[in-house]
Amino acid sequence: MLVKKFGSAVYGVEAITITVKVNVSSGKFTSIVGLADNAVKESLERMESAIKTNGYHFPRTKVEVNLVPADIRKSSTAFDLPIAMGTLGASEQLENAEKLTDYVIMGELSLDGTVRPIKGASPIAIQARKEGFKGLIM
């Protein structure tokens, strides 16, 4: 199942909305594409631990994460939360997951699932408002 969530990349005082698409399908390979640096790719480890610690299951199938637009570098642990929410939605563990597309979601996950603060909240909030999102989940 394909699920779409929204995050944001911060460059100086500007933010750019990033679409986080997560697809869970048959297979065994998990990947993140879309010009993600190591901090973003490492989110899979934090996310898996956080998901399991909170009573959900991490899919043992193919999980593909696409961060769009692909030509913009993503370099933050703040993509942990939208990727995790997308994974739970795509694996049908969240009720009404489609309603979260009205919000920009950002946050770093601890291994126990605690959401840690991120840098750049102000430009992200300003951009989310400009683009008509209902709010910001951090």
C-alpha positions in Angstrom: 0.0 0.0 0.0 1.3 3.5 -0.9 1.0 6.3 1.7 2.0 9.9 1.3 3.0 12.2 4.2 4.7 15.6 4.2 7.9 16.8 5.8 10.2 19.8 5.2 13.8 20.5 4.4 15.4 23.7 5.8 18.0 25.7 3.9 19.1 28.8 5.9 15.9 30.7 6.7 13.8 29.0 4.0 11.9 25.7 4.1 10.9 23.4 1.2 8.1 21.0 1.6 9.2 17.4 1.0 6.7 14.7 0.1 7.4 11.4 1.9 6.0 8.5 0.0 6.1 5.1 1.6 5.2 1.8 -0.1 5.0 -1.5 1.6 4.8 -4.4 -0.8 6.0 -8.0 -1.3 9.8 -8.5 -1.2 12.6 -8.2 1.4 14.5 -5.0 0.6 14.1 -1.7 2.5 15.4 1.5 0.9 15.2 5.3 1.1 15.7 7.2 -2.2 15.5 10.9 -3.1 19.0 12.3 -2.4 19.0 11.4 1.3 22.2 11.6 3.3 23.4 9.1 5.9 21.4 10.7 8.8 18.2 10.2 6.9 19.1 6.6 5.8 19.9 5.7 9.4 16.4 6.6 10.3 15.4 3.1 9.4 17.2 1.8 12.4 15.7 4.3 14.8 12.3 4.0 13.3 12.3 0.1 13.5 13.2 0.3 17.2 10.7 3.0 18.0 7.9 1.2 16.2 8.6 -2.1 18.0 9.0 -0.5 21.4 5.5 1.1 21.1 3.7 -2.2 20.3 3.5 -2.0 16.5 5.4 -4.2 14.1 7.9 -3.2 11.5 7.0 -4.8 8.2 9.1 -7.8 7.2 8.4 -7.1 3.5 9.7 -4.5 1.1 9.5 -1.0 2.4 10.4 1.8 -0.1 10.7 5.4 0.9 10.8 8.1 -1.7 11.6 11.7 -0.7 10.3 14.1 -3.3 11.6 16.3 -5.0 14.6 14.1 -5.6 17.0 16.9 -6.6 16.9 18.6 -3.2 19.4 17.2 -0.6 17.7 15.8 2.6 20.1 15.9 5.6 18.3 15.7 8.9 17.2 13.2 11.5 13.9 15.2 11.5 12.6 12.9 8.7 12.4 10.0 11.2 8.8 10.8 12.3 7.2 11.2 8.8 8.9 8.1 7.5 7.7 6.1 10.6 4.1 7.5 10.3 4.2 6.6 6.6 5.4 3.1 7.3 2.7 2.5 9.9 0.1 3.9 7.5 1.4 1.9 4.5 1.4 -1.3 6.6 -2.2 -0.5 7.7 -1.4 -0.1 11.4 -2.9 3.4 11.6 -6.5 4.2 11.4 -7.4 7.1 9.1 -3.7 7.5 8.0 -4.9 9.6 5.0 -6.0 12.4 7.3 -2.3 13.1 8.2 -1.7 14.4 4.7 -3.2 17.7 6.0 -0.2 18.2 8.2 3.6 18.6 7.9 5.2 16.1 10.2 8.8 16.4 11.5 10.7 14.9 14.4 13.7 12.8 15.4 12.8 9.5 17.0 14.6 8.0 20.0 14.9 4.2 20.1 12.1 4.2 22.7 9.8 6.2 20.4 10.2 9.5 22.1 10.0 12.4 19.6 13.0 14.7 20.0 13.0 18.4 19.1 14.4 19.5 15.7 16.1 22.6 14.4 14.3 24.9 11.9 10.8 24.7 13.3 10.0 28.4 12.5 10.7 28.3 8.7 8.9 24.9 8.5 5.8 26.4 10.2 5.9 29.5 8.0 6.1 27.4 4.8 3.4 25.0 6.0 1.1 27.9 6.5 1.9 29.4 3.1 1.0 26.1 1.5 -2.3 25.7 3.3 -1.6 22.8 5.6 -3.9 22.5 8.7 -0.9 22.4 11.0 2.5 21.1 12.0 3.1 17.9 14.0 6.5 17.9 15.7 
